[in-house]
Amino acid sequence: MSEAARRELLERARQRMEEQGRRGLRRTPPRPRRPEQQIRQYRAALRDVVRALESEVRERVFPEIESILEEAGTRDDGVRTDDWGDRLADLFMASRAAIGSQIEEAERRMDSLGEETVERATEEQVRAIRATMGVRPSFYDDDQVRGIVNAWKRENSAFITRMPDEAVQEMMDEASRAVRSGRTNKEVRDGLRKRFGITDRRARTIARTEISQLNAQITRERQRELGLSRFIWLASGDERVRDEHDERDGNEYEWDSPPDGEMPGMPVNCRCSARASVESLLQELESD
């Protein structure tokens, strides 16, 4: 906790209360807004990489499937040769190598999204405090926040490189199994198209998880910097919410010991959020 940030906030809030009282203020902060725009942008960056890879596979691999099936000799019309597997692998590797520029662009976009998410999470805490205390807080503990976002950037840069590698390997395995089984040209292509869809759905899940986790970490640090050691768990309130998260809705927890070690927004695909528990600030403000 930054004592300076909390002390400055209380001093300014006292001055404001002396001048205006509690007029226009509330005791409960507004519901935090989720970083949906950043989630969409993250997903779009991943989808650009996925679709670029899909385009390359369609252009390089699809036209060669029929001749590879003939070379494999697993059908009645084929004459078996031994190098079809190497040829298939070369085609997939060429597809992966061709999307270098899309990966570099995605990495640049991730860096920007990291900064945007930090700024947005910070502004949400400013919004919560202004609604209850009447003044805008200042934050000074940038080293901790900077460490979090830099680690996030490194992890996501590595992931952007790893994801197409894994996707290519999965597609290559899918195609190899299909060829060895003697499937038709159409069946091989259909199997790869299904794999494209799996990769795209995975990108959607990853986008929500990665941005939500960074948002949750920054939310925690900003609240703790103001001495807010507790938060209120808010579930998304629809049919998709996990049962255990729905049970936590509206309950108050310690940041240092969240339920089952989970912060809102940290589990995969979690859409919950953490509302600041400001009662300790209000009691201190009003006790003077």
Backbone hydrogen bonds, N-H to C=O, Kabsch-Sander energy under -0.5 kcal/mol:
donor,donor_aa,acceptor,acceptor_aa,energy
2,S,225,E,-0.9
3,E,1,M,-0.8
6,R,2,S,-1.8
7,R,3,E,-2.8
8,E,4,A,-2.5
9,L,5,A,-2.0
10,L,6,R,-2.5
11,E,7,R,-2.3
12,R,8,E,-2.2
13,A,9,L,-2.4
14,R,10,L,-2.5
15,Q,11,E,-1.9
16,R,12,R,-2.2
17,M,13,A,-2.4
18,E,14,R,-2.5
19,E,15,Q,-1.6
20,Q,16,R,-2.7
21,G,17,M,-2.2
23,R,20,Q,-1.0
25,L,22,R,-2.0
26,R,131,A,-2.1
36,E,34,R,-2.1
39,I,35,P,-2.0
40,R,36,E,-2.6
41,Q,37,Q,-2.3
42,Y,38,Q,-2.4
43,R,39,I,-2.6
44,A,40,R,-2.5
45,A,41,Q,-2.1
46,L,42,Y,-2.2
47,R,43,R,-2.9
48,D,44,A,-2.1
49,V,45,A,-1.4
50,V,46,L,-2.7
51,R,47,R,-3.1
52,A,48,D,-1.8
53,L,49,V,-2.3
54,E,50,V,-2.6
55,S,51,R,-2.5
56,E,52,A,-2.0
57,V,53,L,-2.5
58,R,54,E,-2.5
59,E,55,S,-2.1
60,R,56,E,-2.9
61,V,57,V,-2.1
62,F,57,V,-1.7
64,E,61,V,-1.6
65,I,61,V,-0.7
65,I,62,F,-1.2
68,I,64,E,-2.1
69,L,65,I,-2.7
70,E,66,E,-1.8
71,E,67,S,-2.3
72,A,68,I,-2.5
73,G,69,L,-1.1
74,T,69,L,-0.7
78,G,75,R,-1.7
79,V,70,E,-1.4
80,R,78,G,-0.5
81,T,71,E,-3.0
87,R,83,D,-2.0
88,L,84,W,-2.6
89,A,85,G,-2.4
90,D,86,D,-2.5
91,L,87,R,-1.9
92,F,88,L,-2.0
93,M,89,A,-2.7
94,A,90,D,-2.2
95,S,91,L,-1.7
96,R,92,F,-2.3
97,A,93,M,-2.4
98,A,94,A,-1.3
99,I,96,R,-1.3
100,G,97,A,-0.9
103,I,99,I,-1.8
104,E,100,G,-2.2
105,E,101,S,-2.1
106,A,102,Q,-2.1
107,E,103,I,-2.2
108,R,104,E,-1.8
109,R,105,E,-2.3
110,M,106,A,-2.1
111,D,107,E,-1.8
112,S,108,R,-1.7
113,L,109,R,-2.4
114,G,110,M,-2.4
115,E,111,D,-1.7
116,E,112,S,-2.5
117,T,113,L,-2.5
118,V,114,G,-1.9
119,E,115,E,-2.4
120,R,116,E,-2.7
121,A,117,T,-2.7
122,T,118,V,-2.3
123,E,119,E,-2.3
124,E,120,R,-1.9
125,Q,121,A,-1.4
126,V,122,T,-2.0
127,R,123,E,-2.6
128,A,124,E,-1.9
129,I,125,Q,-2.3
130,R,126,V,-2.7
131,A,127,R,-1.7
132,T,128,A,-1.0
133,M,129,I,-3.6
134,G,129,I,-0.7
134,G,130,R,-1.2
142,D,140,Y,-2.0
145,V,141,D,-1.1
146,R,142,D,-3.2
147,G,143,D,-2.2
148,I,144,Q,-1.8
149,V,145,V,-2.5
150,N,146,R,-2.3
151,A,147,G,-1.9
152,W,148,I,-2.2
153,K,149,V,-2.4
154,R,150,N,-2.2
155,E,151,A,-2.5
156,N,152,W,-2.4
157,S,153,K,-2.4
158,A,154,R,-2.1
159,F,155,E,-1.9
160,I,156,N,-2.4
161,T,157,S,-1.3
162,R,158,A,-2.2
163,M,159,F,-3.3
165,D,161,T,-0.9
166,E,162,R,-2.6
167,A,163,M,-2.6
168,V,164,P,-2.6
169,Q,165,D,-2.1
170,E,166,E,-2.5
171,M,167,A,-2.5
172,M,168,V,-2.8
173,D,169,Q,-2.5
174,E,170,E,-2.3
175,A,171,M,-2.7
176,S,172,M,-2.6
177,R,173,D,-2.5
178,A,174,E,-2.0
179,V,175,A,-2.5
180,R,176,S,-2.6
181,S,177,R,-1.7
182,G,179,V,-1.5
183,R,178,A,-2.2
188,V,184,T,-2.3
189,R,185,N,-2.3
190,D,186,K,-2.8
191,G,187,E,-2.1
192,L,188,V,-1.8
193,R,189,R,-2.5
194,K,190,D,-2.1
195,R,191,G,-1.5
196,F,192,L,-2.0
197,G,193,R,-1.7
198,I,194,K,-2.0
199,T,195,R,-2.2
200,D,196,F,-2.1
201,R,197,G,-2.4
202,R,198,I,-2.3
203,A,199,T,-1.9
204,R,200,D,-1.5
205,T,201,R,-1.9
206,I,202,R,-2.7
207,A,203,A,-2.3
208,R,204,R,-1.8
209,T,205,T,-2.3
210,E,206,I,-3.0
211,I,207,A,-1.9
212,S,208,R,-2.0
213,Q,209,T,-2.4
214,L,210,E,-1.9
215,N,211,I,-2.6
216,A,212,S,-2.4
217,Q,213,Q,-2.2
218,I,214,L,-2.3
219,T,215,N,-2.4
220,R,216,A,-2.3
221,E,217,Q,-2.1
222,R,218,I,-2.6
223,Q,219,T,-2.3
224,R,220,R,-2.7
225,E,221,E,-1.9
226,L,222,R,-0.9
226,L,223,Q,-0.8
227,G,224,R,-1.9
228,L,223,Q,-2.5
229,S,227,G,-1.2
231,F,253,Y,-2.5
232,I,275,R,-2.9
233,W,231,F,-0.5
233,W,251,N,-2.6
234,L,273,S,-2.7
235,A,233,W,-0.5
241,V,238,D,-1.4
246,D,242,R,-2.4
247,E,243,D,-1.9
248,R,244,E,-0.8
249,D,245,H,-0.7
249,D,246,D,-0.7
250,G,233,W,-3.7
251,N,248,R,-2.6
253,Y,231,F,-2.9
254,E,257,S,-0.5
255,W,229,S,-3.0
257,S,254,E,-0.8
261,G,258,P,-2.1
262,E,259,P,-2.3
266,M,263,M,-2.2
270,C,267,P,-2.2
273,S,234,L,-2.5
275,R,232,I,-2.7
275,R,273,S,-0.6
277,S,230,R,-1.5
278,V,276,A,-0.9
282,L,278,V,-2.4
283,Q,279,E,-2.6
284,E,280,S,-2.0
285,L,281,L,-2.5
286,E,282,L,-2.6
287,S,283,Q,-1.1
288,D,285,L,-0.7
